[in-house]
Amino acid sequence: MKTRITEMLGIEHPIIQGGMHHVGFAEMAAAVSNAGGLGIITGLTQPSAKDLAKEIARCNDMTDKPFGVNITFLPILKDPDYPGYVQAVIDGGVKIVETAGNNPQQWLPILKENGVRVIHKCTSVRHALKAQKIGCDAVSVDGFECGGHPGEDDIPNMILLPRAADMLDIPFVASGGMADARSLVASLAMGADGMNMGTRFIATKEAPVHDNVKKAILEASELDTRLIMRPLRNTERVLTNTAVERLLEKEKNLGADLQFTDIIDEVAGVYPRIMSEGDMDAGAWSCGMVAGLIDDIPTCAELVDRIMREAEQLIRERLEGFL
Ligand SMILES: Cc1cc2nc3c(=O)[nH]c(=O)nc-3n(C[C@H](O)[C@H](O)[C@H](O)COP(=O)(O)O)c2cc1C
């Protein structure tokens, strides 16, 4: 399947694995890229720029296909070493960056000078248009369904994607709630040039996380995610667990007085305990409603091949059959 995204990124299939904290290690990115999609290493999961450089080198050893690096610009006061992370991307020969969070404008000149394509992930049409205006090459449009940070507008993809298609000139991929061939074909029908998946890729054989995490996704239904940190305007969709229920209770009790420090135990530094140790009640971790559509743990190649095979069947048999 050829789309503007496969052509731009030099990949076989229009499927991207979004950056995921403490999931997007070299093993994950290489497995997706080797399957013909675009794997992405999560920059900030690496404690330093030097560590990111090593992770990129490891990924280069595991695949000769293109892969990307996610750089998330967090809404916090003390910035991580962004110049160092960006330099590690450039020095490592990585040609694709997924940015997310705050506006990536200040990093575009140096990335572009070094031939790096920038896909900005955003949750609204106005942010997508801004990304286009400042010179991003593509956007990833993340609907309200998504695991992670859906923004504060709460627009699901059935509305957001056609709106993005109407407004954007640059290519975009659909993100949030994507799991299978139906997701891909629907995204293409709504004007996207491919899709980005997060939660679905965690439930794969190669995802370098504890089996308990994969099991939790398989067991979850579409009813099992919660939105946290809405009062702080930093909404995150997470899988419910005892820590999340405790956090929501605090949000309810404190109302408008809620401060980040009130919920720090449930959110700060919990990812390694969940993703590596499999302590599923250690805190809040991002997970999409799409968990309700996930009931197996294939390899990345099996998953991607199945999506592409079934997408073709859907188009040729089901859709053309209506004509
Ligand atoms: C466990 C997890 C961690 C994530 N961490 C990040 C991150 O660090 N940076 C980022 O830009 N997006 C992050 N995301 C969002 C994904 O890249 C992607 O946009 C999202 O998962 C898409 O929704 P889906 O889960 O319904 O497929 C994360 C998602 C999950 C599930």
The ligand as a Gaussian input file, in Angstrom:
#p B3LYP/6-31G(d) Opt

LIG

0 1
 C        2.098000       3.285000      27.913000
 C        2.056000       4.476000      26.989000
 C        3.029000       5.457000      27.111000
 C        3.027000       6.572000      26.255000
 N        4.050000       7.490000      26.343000
 C        4.105000       8.511000      25.444000
 C        5.200000       9.415000      25.448000
 O        6.107000       9.326000      26.273000
 N        5.200000      10.406000      24.518000
 C        4.203000      10.536000      23.593000
 O        4.273000      11.432000      22.754000
 N        3.141000       9.699000      23.566000
 C        3.075000       8.684000      24.465000
 N        2.023000       7.796000      24.407000
 C        0.971000       7.962000      23.368000
 C        1.223000       7.077000      22.136000
 O        2.376000       7.460000      21.442000
 C        0.037000       7.153000      21.152000
 O       -0.153000       8.472000      20.716000
 C       -1.229000       6.624000      21.760000
 O       -0.984000       5.460000      22.501000
 C       -2.276000       6.342000      20.701000
 O       -3.453000       5.839000      21.260000
 P       -3.776000       4.253000      21.390000
 O       -3.095000       3.827000      22.649000
 O       -5.244000       4.224000      21.470000
 O       -3.206000       3.570000      20.193000
 C        1.996000       6.712000      25.280000
 C        0.995000       5.724000      25.192000
 C        1.008000       4.609000      26.027000
 C       -0.075000       3.582000      25.886000

